[in-house]
């Protein structure tokens, strides 16, 4: 993975982690469940990161098979 992609992934993971922390605090301290849109947004970001990583793994496996 190139350095810039790695930095993008790290940045996105930090953002997702912060969003999840805020949701957790809201649940624990205020007893409020996050809005469905918030959860969907974080889930979509996590899926995009997973797709990026899986694409990298698939390319690597294909290169090793050749």
Contact map, one row per residue, 1 for C-alpha under 8 A:
111011000000000000000000000000000000000000000000000000010000000000
111111000000000000000000000000000000000000000000000000000000000000
111111100000000000000000000000000000000000000000000000000000000000
011111110000000000000000000000000000000000000000000000000000000000
111111111000000000000000000000000000000000000000000000000000000000
111111111100000000000000000000000000000000000000000000000000000000
001111111110000000000000000000000000000000000000000000000000000000
000111111111000000000000000000000000000000000000000000000000000000
000011111111100000000000000000000000000000000000100000000000000000
000001111111110000000000000000000000000000000000000000000000000000
000000111111111000000000000000000000000000000000000000000000000000
000000011111111100000000000000000000000000001000100000000000000000
000000001111111110000000000000000000000000000100000000000000000000
000000000111111111000000000000000000000000000000000000000000000000
000000000011111111100000000000000000000000000000000000000000000000
000000000001111111110000000000000000000001001100000000000000000000
000000000000111111111000000000000000000000000000000000000000000000
000000000000011111111100000000000000000000000000000000000000000000
000000000000001111111110000000000000000001000000000000000000000000
000000000000000111111111000000000000000001000000000000000000000000
000000000000000011111111100000000000000000000000000000000000000000
000000000000000001111111110000000000000000000000000000000000000000
000000000000000000111111111000001100000000000000000000000000000000
000000000000000000011111111100000000000000000000000000000000000000
000000000000000000001111111111000000000000000000000000000000000000
000000000000000000000111111111111100000000000000000000000000000000
000000000000000000000011111111111100000000000000000000000000000000
000000000000000000000001111111110000000000000000000000000000000000
000000000000000000000000111111100000000000000000000000000000000000
000000000000000000000000111111110000000000000000000000000000000000
000000000000000000000000011111111000000000000000000000000000000000
000000000000000000000000011101111100000000000000000000000000000000
000000000000000000000010011000111110000000000000000000000000000000
000000000000000000000010011000011111011000000000000000000000000000
000000000000000000000000000000001111111000000000000000000000000000
000000000000000000000000000000000111111100000000000000000000000000
000000000000000000000000000000000011111110000000000000000000000000
000000000000000000000000000000000111111111000000000000000000000000
000000000000000000000000000000000111111111100000000000000000000000
000000000000000000000000000000000001111111110000000000000000000000
000000000000000000000000000000000000111111111000000000000000000000
000000000000000100110000000000000000011111111100000000000000000000
000000000000000000000000000000000000001111111110000000000000000000
000000000000000000000000000000000000000111111111000000000000000000
000000000001000100000000000000000000000011111111100000000000000000
000000000000100100000000000000000000000001111111110000000000000000
000000000000000000000000000000000000000000111111111000000000000000
000000000000000000000000000000000000000000011111111100000000000000
000000001001000000000000000000000000000000001111111110000000000000
000000000000000000000000000000000000000000000111111111000000000000
000000000000000000000000000000000000000000000011111111100000000000
000000000000000000000000000000000000000000000001111111110000000000
000000000000000000000000000000000000000000000000111111111000000000
000000000000000000000000000000000000000000000000011111111100000000
000000000000000000000000000000000000000000000000001111111110000000
100000000000000000000000000000000000000000000000000111111111000000
000000000000000000000000000000000000000000000000000011111111100000
000000000000000000000000000000000000000000000000000001111111110000
000000000000000000000000000000000000000000000000000000111111111000
000000000000000000000000000000000000000000000000000000011111111100
000000000000000000000000000000000000000000000000000000001111111110
000000000000000000000000000000000000000000000000000000000111111111
000000000000000000000000000000000000000000000000000000000011111111
000000000000000000000000000000000000000000000000000000000001111111
000000000000000000000000000000000000000000000000000000000000111111
000000000000000000000000000000000000000000000000000000000000011111
